[in-house]
Amino acid sequence: MDALRPQFWKKYSLAEMTHSEWEALCDGCGLCCLIKLEDDETQEIAYTKVACKLLDCSTGHCSDYQNRMLSVPDCIQLSLEKLQHIRWLPPSCAYRRLNEGQKLPAWHYLNTGSRDNVIKARKSVAGRCVSETDINEDDIEDYIVRWVR
């Protein structure tokens, strides 16, 4: 794994980052692992609190990150190219923010040194989601949430 350059998120564009730096941008919020619904008429995205079967809902982290694509074929490996087309990343997402020319949130662990701050800032799914294996798929709309901002 490459060493992270000091303050890399402030000094380099997403395209200039190493693989390790790109991966380090993720704050571990787990929001990308929630099932989202799109309104056919308005194209509005609604987040549900239903998480991918691999997400540990108590921690908000993937239980098999390295092999997730094998277990969940529709899991998205975020890349700079895909970032240009994905509309559902939350406003707090480091990838989205940097791509839009914004700074990382003050609570982001790269700014504070603490990975717990994503939970303290209420930006994590930890303790706030249910696994897709525990619900009836027909009831998915009952799980729409408004706390993703």
PERABEL-V294216 format. One record per pair of residues at least 6 apart in sequence whose ideal C-beta (glycine too) atoms are under 6 Angstrom apart, sorted by the first residue. I is the first residue (numbers start at 1). J is the second residue. If there is no record, write none. Layout:
# PERABEL-V294216
I&J / I&J
This chain:
# PERABEL-V294216
1&20 / 2&18 / 2&20 / 4&21 / 4&24 / 8&21 / 9&104 / 9&110 / 14&80 / 14&98 / 15&80 / 25&94 / 25&95 / 27&108 / 27&109 / 27&118 / 28&61 / 29&118 / 29&123 / 29&124 / 30&55 / 30&60 / 30&125 / 31&90 / 31&148 / 33&51 / 33&52 / 33&55 / 34&47 / 34&51 / 35&48 / 35&50 / 36&45 / 36&47 / 36&88 / 37&46 / 38&45 / 45&88 / 46&144 / 47&145 / 47&148 / 48&143 / 48&144 / 49&129 / 49&143 / 49&145 / 50&130 / 50&132 / 50&135 / 50&143 / 51&57 / 51&129 / 51&131 / 52&72 / 53&131 / 53&132 / 53&133 / 54&62 / 54&63 / 54&64 / 54&68 / 55&62 / 56&63 / 57&129 / 59&126 / 60&124 / 60&125 / 60&126 / 62&68 / 68&75 / 69&75 / 83&95 / 83&99 / 89&96 / 90&148 / 92&105 / 92&123 / 94&104 / 104&110 / 104&111 / 107&117 / 107&121 / 109&115 / 118&124 / 119&126
